[in-house]
Amino acid sequence: MISIRSGSLAWSIPALALVLSASGCGPSQAPSKAATPPRQALAPAVATQPAQAQAMQPQAAPVSPPQSPAQQQRIRNLIQQVDAAYAAGQADYKKGDLPAARRDFDHAVDLMLTSGLDIKSTPELQDEFDRIVDQINGLEMEALRQGNGFTPKTEDTPAEAAEEVTFVVDPNIVAKANADLATTKSDLPLVVNDYVAAYINFFANTTKGHNTLLHAFQRAGRYRQMIERVMSEEGVPHDLIYLAVAESGFQPRAVNRKSRAGGMWQFMPYGSYGLTRNIYVDERFDPEKSTRAYARYMKYIYEQLGDWYLSMAGYDWGTGNVQRAVQKTGYADFWELYKRNNLPGETKNYVPEILAAIIIANHPTQYGFDDITLDPPVLTDTVTINYSADLRLVSDIVGAPIDELIALNPSLLRMVTPPDTEFDLHLPAGTAALFQEKIAAIPVSKRDSWRYHKVTPDDTLASVARTYSVSVSALADANQLDTTSKLDGVEALVVPVPARAVPSSHTVYYTTRRGDTLVSIADRFGISLSQLRRWNKLPASGIRVDAGRRLHVAEPTVVRASATRTRRGSHAKTPSSRTSSHAAKSSSSKTTHKSTSTKRSTHPKTSTRAQK
């Protein structure tokens, strides 16, 4: 898991050259083949053979122009550097440090793509490139089998873990839980019955139940302070936080693959609930903004139903459905509706599992949860910007890995912030002033493509230009230098990287051209190689693609497939709230320091919990 001074989640990260997949913890075991396999010699060209025999022979290497001794040495040096980077990544992979492994693997491929050498016309380099990419793909597939790629796995929620379980009611658990109620502090009404006790027993006395609830409790530490603050500001009970146990296990990027519900509070991708969704941003994944929408909607449901248990059921099933069940039976009581079988199975379980989580959270050691170590709160600086900025540029400036920036900005769907609209960019704590200072050196219109390079003693204009595949003259012009200038005393360079193709609402497909590879396409559109393969049902190995193929390149990120939880219900609308707006300034930004972002989101006109 990525360790950011806060404990955070990590998501998909398209890198400059090779982009690997997104969404856990490192593999428990390393793959059996630890050593880098030797490069295979290319088969010699065969002059004449029968057609059948010729078809069975390995394809001959392309004829390359003669190489000077200096060129040969440069190729050897490059291959050595690539092998060293790959070996470092493999070592990190074996240790279970998957983010570090991904960075090393990206660097290995990046060394080749930015070398300035013609890979396709140099057999040794083409062989090295294919070998390295195939090996990385193999390790990625191994990681996928054990988790979900080279970043932390999104786990099942405690509710999902319990879906197939047959519960046994233990009278001792019932008696114990009832005794614990006397010292349980909650701003929600609590009750213990056989249904609640069955969930307490599952969470306390089964390995699967214990582990999923334990991990949910641990992750809650990242967001508890923020959630409780929002609950207080919105005037709802603090213990409504425990609905996140059932909904997502406190995982901001949780997505139900069947219903497409997403985020910590599992909002549907449609409906009017005051959260922005476009091709750049999905605020269902923003921990604070989605929490505020959730709190407002729970408050609205309670005003309609007048009972917190029924309100929880309404959140899961739909307020209209609960109202109709009450009208049908004449009982405005959750347990009566439960016993009379007027609730769907999922909703029946929903309230008891939340009550069980509250009771266990108040008495953790009595139920075997004496090993809980809460993840520390996520600490960030937040800069509100209204221009498109590439996360690679942000990473260059603040010196934070892109993994960390993606984890701090889970609502971003692309590697760039949205253009011409305000976005709260979350940065590592203490870096806002640095970002404000350095970003000012780059024209606003270029912040979605240009890079910021901190000069090292060995750098020259030519070497930096080669690293970023730009011309020396363009690099010199952007920095008001001569092409022959030395870099002595120069702290950093802005690098005029050409703008990449960024998908818009109308560019969700790309037609491949001659010379394209899956790696180059993924990098061009700021997506991961695994995403590109998954969206287009491409093989898990190899990077070649035929010209003229139409590929999907703008599918929003989906991190996990949760179980088949479904919701049905009416689309009730909440009373409108006043929306606060800010005047846009083309190059200005605002900064706040906070724990999980303390800047209040704009007030949505509605905060509707959509059907599931």
ChimeraX attribute file (.defattr): number of C-alpha atoms within 10 A of each C-alpha:
attribute: neighborCount
match mode: 1-to-1
recipient: residues
	/A:1	18
	/A:2	20
	/A:3	11
	/A:4	20
	/A:5	13
	/A:6	20
	/A:7	20
	/A:8	25
	/A:9	28
	/A:10	29
	/A:11	30
	/A:12	30
	/A:13	30
	/A:14	28
	/A:15	24
	/A:16	20
	/A:17	22
	/A:18	27
	/A:19	27
	/A:20	26
	/A:21	26
	/A:22	27
	/A:23	24
	/A:24	24
	/A:25	24
	/A:26	23
	/A:27	25
	/A:28	12
	/A:29	13
	/A:30	18
	/A:31	14
	/A:32	7
	/A:33	8
	/A:34	12
	/A:35	9
	/A:36	13
	/A:37	10
	/A:38	8
	/A:39	12
	/A:40	10
	/A:41	10
	/A:42	14
	/A:43	11
	/A:44	12
	/A:45	13
	/A:46	11
	/A:47	6
	/A:48	8
	/A:49	10
	/A:50	7
	/A:51	8
	/A:52	8
	/A:53	9
	/A:54	13
	/A:55	10
	/A:56	8
	/A:57	13
	/A:58	12
	/A:59	13
	/A:60	11
	/A:61	17
	/A:62	13
	/A:63	10
	/A:64	10
	/A:65	8
	/A:66	8
	/A:67	11
	/A:68	9
	/A:69	9
	/A:70	9
	/A:71	12
	/A:72	13
	/A:73	12
	/A:74	14
	/A:75	20
	/A:76	14
	/A:77	12
	/A:78	19
	/A:79	19
	/A:80	12
	/A:81	16
	/A:82	23
	/A:83	18
	/A:84	14
	/A:85	21
	/A:86	26
	/A:87	19
	/A:88	18
	/A:89	25
	/A:90	27
	/A:91	18
	/A:92	18
	/A:93	26
	/A:94	19
	/A:95	16
	/A:96	20
	/A:97	20
	/A:98	26
	/A:99	27
	/A:100	22
	/A:101	25
	/A:102	28
	/A:103	24
	/A:104	23
	/A:105	27
	/A:106	23
	/A:107	21
	/A:108	28
	/A:109	25
	/A:110	18
	/A:111	17
	/A:112	22
	/A:113	20
	/A:114	16
	/A:115	17
	/A:116	13
	/A:117	15
	/A:118	12
	/A:119	17
	/A:120	14
	/A:121	14
	/A:122	17
	/A:123	17
	/A:124	19
	/A:125	19
	/A:126	16
	/A:127	17
	/A:128	21
	/A:129	20
	/A:130	16
	/A:131	18
	/A:132	21
	/A:133	21
	/A:134	16
	/A:135	19
	/A:136	24
	/A:137	19
	/A:138	16
	/A:139	19
	/A:140	24
	/A:141	19
	/A:142	18
	/A:143	27
	/A:144	19
	/A:145	11
	/A:146	17
	/A:147	21
	/A:148	24
	/A:149	28
	/A:150	34
	/A:151	31
	/A:152	23
	/A:153	24
	/A:154	25
	/A:155	22
	/A:156	22
	/A:157	24
	/A:158	29
	/A:159	24
	/A:160	20
	/A:161	21
	/A:162	19
	/A:163	14
	/A:164	8
	/A:165	11
	/A:166	9
	/A:167	14
	/A:168	13
	/A:169	18
	/A:170	14
	/A:171	12
	/A:172	11
	/A:173	20
	/A:174	20
	/A:175	13
	/A:176	15
	/A:177	24
	/A:178	18
	/A:179	12
	/A:180	16
	/A:181	16
	/A:182	8
	/A:183	11
	/A:184	17
	/A:185	13
	/A:186	15
	/A:187	11
	/A:188	16
	/A:189	10
	/A:190	17
	/A:191	14
	/A:192	22
	/A:193	15
	/A:194	16
	/A:195	21
	/A:196	24
	/A:197	28
	/A:198	23
	/A:199	26
	/A:200	29
	/A:201	21
	/A:202	23
	/A:203	27
	/A:204	23
	/A:205	13
	/A:206	10
	/A:207	10
	/A:208	15
	/A:209	22
	/A:210	21
	/A:211	16
	/A:212	22
	/A:213	25
	/A:214	25
	/A:215	20
	/A:216	24
	/A:217	23
	/A:218	18
	/A:219	22
	/A:220	23
	/A:221	19
	/A:222	23
	/A:223	22
	/A:224	19
	/A:225	15
	/A:226	22
	/A:227	22
	/A:228	18
	/A:229	15
	/A:230	23
	/A:231	22
	/A:232	13
	/A:233	11
	/A:234	16
	/A:235	12
	/A:236	18
	/A:237	17
	/A:238	18
	/A:239	17
	/A:240	22
	/A:241	21
	/A:242	21
	/A:243	23
	/A:244	22
	/A:245	26
	/A:246	26
	/A:247	28
	/A:248	27
	/A:249	29
	/A:250	28
	/A:251	26
	/A:252	26
	/A:253	28
	/A:254	29
	/A:255	26
	/A:256	24
	/A:257	16
	/A:258	13
	/A:259	20
	/A:260	18
	/A:261	25
	/A:262	27
	/A:263	28
	/A:264	27
	/A:265	29
	/A:266	27
	/A:267	28
	/A:268	22
	/A:269	16
	/A:270	14
	/A:271	17
	/A:272	19
	/A:273	24
	/A:274	25
	/A:275	27
	/A:276	14
	/A:277	16
	/A:278	13
	/A:279	17
	/A:280	23
	/A:281	22
	/A:282	21
	/A:283	23
	/A:284	31
	/A:285	28
	/A:286	22
	/A:287	25
	/A:288	24
	/A:289	24
	/A:290	25
	/A:291	24
	/A:292	26
	/A:293	25
	/A:294	28
	/A:295	26
	/A:296	26
	/A:297	23
	/A:298	24
	/A:299	20
	/A:300	20
	/A:301	27
	/A:302	19
	/A:303	12
	/A:304	15
	/A:305	18
	/A:306	13
	/A:307	17
	/A:308	20
	/A:309	22
	/A:310	25
	/A:311	25
	/A:312	22
	/A:313	24
	/A:314	26
	/A:315	27
	/A:316	28
	/A:317	27
	/A:318	24
	/A:319	27
	/A:320	18
	/A:321	17
	/A:322	25
	/A:323	15
	/A:324	12
	/A:325	18
	/A:326	19
	/A:327	11
	/A:328	11
	/A:329	13
	/A:330	11
	/A:331	13
	/A:332	18
	/A:333	13
	/A:334	24
	/A:335	18
	/A:336	15
	/A:337	21
	/A:338	16
	/A:339	10
	/A:340	11
	/A:341	12
	/A:342	18
	/A:343	20
	/A:344	14
	/A:345	11
	/A:346	16
	/A:347	21
	/A:348	21
	/A:349	20
	/A:350	20
	/A:351	23
	/A:352	24
	/A:353	25
	/A:354	26
	/A:355	25
	/A:356	25
	/A:357	23
	/A:358	24
	/A:359	24
	/A:360	22
	/A:361	18
	/A:362	16
	/A:363	18
	/A:364	17
	/A:365	12
	/A:366	14
	/A:367	20
	/A:368	15
	/A:369	19
	/A:370	11
	/A:371	10
	/A:372	13
	/A:373	13
	/A:374	17
	/A:375	17
	/A:376	18
	/A:377	20
	/A:378	22
	/A:379	23
	/A:380	24
	/A:381	23
	/A:382	28
	/A:383	25
	/A:384	17
	/A:385	24
	/A:386	24
	/A:387	25
	/A:388	22
	/A:389	23
	/A:390	20
	/A:391	24
	/A:392	23
	/A:393	24
	/A:394	24
	/A:395	19
	/A:396	17
	/A:397	21
	/A:398	20
	/A:399	14
	/A:400	16
	/A:401	17
	/A:402	23
	/A:403	26
	/A:404	22
	/A:405	24
	/A:406	23
	/A:407	22
	/A:408	29
	/A:409	22
	/A:410	23
	/A:411	25
	/A:412	25
	/A:413	27
	/A:414	24
	/A:415	24
	/A:416	22
	/A:417	26
	/A:418	22
	/A:419	15
	/A:420	13
	/A:421	14
	/A:422	20
	/A:423	19
	/A:424	21
	/A:425	26
	/A:426	26
	/A:427	25
	/A:428	21
	/A:429	18
	/A:430	14
	/A:431	19
	/A:432	21
	/A:433	12
	/A:434	12
	/A:435	19
	/A:436	17
	/A:437	10
	/A:438	16
	/A:439	20
	/A:440	12
	/A:441	13
	/A:442	17
	/A:443	11
	/A:444	16
	/A:445	15
	/A:446	18
	/A:447	26
	/A:448	26
	/A:449	20
	/A:450	22
	/A:451	25
	/A:452	22
	/A:453	16
	/A:454	15
	/A:455	17
	/A:456	13
	/A:457	9
	/A:458	9
	/A:459	14
	/A:460	17
	/A:461	22
	/A:462	16
	/A:463	13
	/A:464	21
	/A:465	22
	/A:466	15
	/A:467	15
	/A:468	22
	/A:469	17
	/A:470	17
	/A:471	18
	/A:472	19
	/A:473	16
	/A:474	16
	/A:475	23
	/A:476	21
	/A:477	14
	/A:478	14
	/A:479	15
	/A:480	10
	/A:481	15
	/A:482	13
	/A:483	15
	/A:484	12
	/A:485	11
	/A:486	12
	/A:487	17
	/A:488	12
	/A:489	8
	/A:490	11
	/A:491	10
	/A:492	15
	/A:493	19
	/A:494	19
	/A:495	26
	/A:496	24
	/A:497	20
	/A:498	14
	/A:499	13
	/A:500	13
	/A:501	13
	/A:502	18
	/A:503	19
	/A:504	11
	/A:505	9
	/A:506	8
	/A:507	12
	/A:508	14
	/A:509	14
	/A:510	16
	/A:511	13
	/A:512	17
	/A:513	14
	/A:514	9
	/A:515	11
	/A:516	15
	/A:517	17
	/A:518	22
	/A:519	26
	/A:520	18
	/A:521	23
	/A:522	24
	/A:523	20
	/A:524	18
	/A:525	19
	/A:526	25
	/A:527	30
	/A:528	25
	/A:529	26
	/A:530	24
	/A:531	25
	/A:532	23
	/A:533	20
	/A:534	14
	/A:535	14
	/A:536	13
	/A:537	10
	/A:538	16
	/A:539	9
	/A:540	15
	/A:541	15
	/A:542	17
	/A:543	19
	/A:544	12
	/A:545	17
	/A:546	13
	/A:547	13
	/A:548	11
	/A:549	12
	/A:550	13
	/A:551	19
	/A:552	17
	/A:553	25
	/A:554	25
	/A:555	16
	/A:556	17
	/A:557	19
	/A:558	19
	/A:559	20
	/A:560	19
	/A:561	16
	/A:562	23
	/A:563	17
	/A:564	12
	/A:565	18
	/A:566	15
	/A:567	19
	/A:568	17
	/A:569	18
	/A:570	17
	/A:571	15
	/A:572	20
	/A:573	18
	/A:574	19
	/A:575	13
	/A:576	12
	/A:577	13
	/A:578	9
	/A:579	11
	/A:580	10
	/A:581	9
	/A:582	7
	/A:583	7
	/A:584	14
	/A:585	13
	/A:586	13
	/A:587	13
	/A:588	14
	/A:589	18
	/A:590	13
	/A:591	17
	/A:592	16
	/A:593	20
	/A:594	16
	/A:595	18
	/A:596	24
	/A:597	25
	/A:598	16
	/A:599	17
	/A:600	11
	/A:601	17
	/A:602	16
	/A:603	19
	/A:604	23
	/A:605	17
	/A:606	20
	/A:607	28
	/A:608	29
	/A:609	32
	/A:610	25
	/A:611	22
	/A:612	20
